[in-house]
């Protein structure tokens, strides 16, 4: 049951990605360059935050850094 649910979910996400990539020119024209820069900056900040979280969790997992909860 769980494997089927996960497989369907992955297929749906892949389909959404395909649709977005196929219509990227329309999306860029509709959104505009300024909004794309803002979205890119926000996504960059989110990516950096995730990277820092992964590094911290790795250091905690290896025992290099104490858990701070």
N, C-alpha and C positions, 0 to 999 in steps of 0.2 A: 504493500500500500504506500509506504513512505517513498520507496524508490520510484514508483510510478508518478507520484505527486511531484517529486523533485525533477524527474525527467520532463514532465509537462511544463513545469515552471521554467526550466532552462530553455526549452523550445520556444516558449512565449517570449522570453527575454531576447533570445536570438532573433526572433521575428521582428520585434520592436527595434532592435539595433539595425537590422537590415533595412527596415522601412525608413528609419531616420537617416541612415547613410545614403540611401537612394534619393531622398528628397532634401539633401543638405543645401543645395543651391537655392531652393525655395525658402528654406528656413533662414538662410543667411540674408536673403533679400528682404524677408519679412521682419527680421529682428533688427538688422542694422549693425554697422561696425562698432559703434560705441557700446551697445549692449553686449556684443560678443566679447569685447575687451573686459568688460565688467564681469561677465560670466566666467571668462578664462581666469581672471584674477581670483575670484571666489573659489573656483575649482582648484587652483594652485594652492591656496591657503588650506583648503580641506585636505588635499593630498599631503602637504607638509605635516599637518596635524596627525593624519593617520600614520605617516612614516615615523614620527616621533613616538607615538603611542606604541607602535610595533617594536621599536628599539628599546623603549623602557620596559615593555613586557618581556622582551628577550633577556634583558639584563636582570630583571627580577627572577625570571625562570632559571637563569644560570647561577643565581645567588650572588651576583656581583653587587646588586643594589637591593636594599631592603624594601619590602612592600610597605607602602605608605597609606594604609587604610585604617 
